[in-house]
Amino acid sequence: MSESNEKKIALVTGAGRGIGKAIAETLAASGLHVICVSQSAASCGAVAEAIQANGGSAEALAVDVSDGSAVAAAAAELLSKHGTIDILVNNAGITRDGLLFRMSDEDWASVMNTNLSSCFYWCKAIARPMTRKRWGRIVNISSVVGQMGNAGQANYAASKAGMIGLTKSLAKEFAARNVTVNAVAPGFTQTDMTDALTPEQQEAIQRNIPLKRFGTVEDIAAAVAFLVSDQASYITGQVFTVDGGMVM
């Protein structure tokens, strides 16, 4: 991060745990003021408090990112307070796994709304001030599943593939205004989800990863930190796959 980022403001959705929490902590450690967003006031509040306790600058905001009107209202309040959000990281996501014939309409809609529609809501609400200022960074956290598919995750894979299409389209729309839009596609990352797998399941998955291990949340956060930095000013519309070599 450059010194010019010290006064910049970043908003991270799904910041209450896992990858989002690591991203929020990493960006705060670089000198950014971080707005930690999650549906749970307790979880995003705890992350913001921990950042502050470590000498960083952060605030928390509880909002249901799948609700377009709620996002619009929250964004309006934030922009009234801060003027501009310089960096937007769309990380919030859920899974509702199941084979297609057993997948309910609700399971499809909830995953699409939380994972994909939320990106549309936040970008629409936050990006205009970025374009006016002629500086901005948007990073959407997709998944290798959006690139390769996965049985039992048609909704999740479709939402994450949709994020890639949205990323590339917005990159073309915003480039003339010096706003970059990129995606990070994590592979299997050590989180609560992988911790729930049996040792046998973990070993089977790792056999298909050339680096033979799961990634860490810090691996993903480091990629995001680079993409929002001045060093990445000539990178837009790209998908950074952080997966230990699974997708080549």
C-alpha positions, -999 to +999 in steps of 0.1 A: +000+000+000+012+035-007+009+064+017-019+078-004-041+050+008-038+061+044-070+082+042-089+060+018-120+042+029-127+005+022-160-013+025-159-051+029-190-072+029-192-105+048-165-091+071-177-109+102-157-141+097-135-161+075-121-146+043-140-113+048-126-109+083-090-114+070-095-089+042-108-063+066-079-069+090-053-068+062-067-036+047-069-019+081-033-029+088-023-011+056-037+022+069-072+022+054-104+030+073-125-002+069-163-004+071-170-040+082-204-052+068-223-083+077-258-093+084-249-099+121-242-068+141-223-089+167-199-104+142-190-073+122-189-053+154-164-077+170-141-075+139-143-037+139-135-035+176-106-059+172-092-037+144-095-007+166-079-025+195-049-032+173-045+005+164-065+004+131-095+024+120-128+007+115-165+008+119-193-018+117-225-019+097-251-046+099-272-049+067-288-077+047-268-075+015-294-095-004-320-067+002-315-041-025-334-014-007-315-020+025-282-018+007-293+014-011-303+030+023-271+019+040-249+032+011-267+065+011-260+069+048-223+060+044-218+083+014-235+111+034-210+105+062-178+098+043-184+114+009-168+086-011-161+049-005-128+044-024-126+006-022-154-019-024-148-056-017-179-078-024-172-109-003-205-118+013-217-153+003-237-183+014-241-219+002-273-239+000-260-271-016-280-298-032-284-317-064-305-298-090-336-320-088-337-315-050-328-278-050-357-256-040-365-223-056-358-207-023-323-222-021-316-210-057-329-175-050-312-170-016-278-179-030-282-158-061-294-128-041-268-130-014-238-138-036-245-121-070-273-096-066-256-081-036-226-072-058-249-054-082-266-035-054-233-024-038-216-015-071-246+005-083-248+024-050-211+030-043-194+033-078-208+066-090-189+087-065-158+067-074-162+076-111-167+113-102-136+112-082-118+093-109-103+068-086-117+036-072-111-001-067-138-029-068-128-065-060-154-092-062-147-125-044-158-152-067-147-189-065-129-216-086-164-232-085-176-204-108-149-213-132-151-251-132-185-260-118-193-285-090-219-311-087-244-302-060-236-265-062-255-253-093-267-222-075-234-214-059-214-220-091-239-199-112-237-170-087-199-171-087-197-173-125-221-144-126-197-124-105-170-129-130-192-117-159-203-087-138-166-079-130-156-079-166-186-058-177-181-032-151-144-031-157-152-019-193-178+005-181-156+022-154-122+021-170-125+056-186-130+069-150-099+052-136-120+028-115-107-008-117-128-039-112-113-073-106-122-106-092-104-130-068-114-167-071-103-186-041-099-224-042-103-246-011-094-223+017-090-232+054-122-218+070-151-232+091-164-249+060-132-270+054-127-275+091-161-294+091-147-319+066-134-353+078-096-359+076-103-384+048-123-358+028-096-331+033-069-356+021-090-365-010-094-328-019-057-320-013-047-348-037-062-327-065-044-295-055-009-293-070+004-275-039-011-303-017-027-280+009-056-257+015-051-220+011-053-196+041-076-166+045-044-145+045-036-158+010-069-144-003-065-112+017-030-106+002-044-108-033-071-083-025-046-060-008-025-060-040-055-054-063-066-023-043-031-008-042-015+017-064+007-011-078-023-026-095-035+005-112-031-010-147-050-042-139-087-044-145-113-070-157-091-099-145-098-130-124-070-137-099-073-174-091-058-183-057-062-220-055-028-238-052-029-247-089-063-264-092-074-244-122-048-240-149 
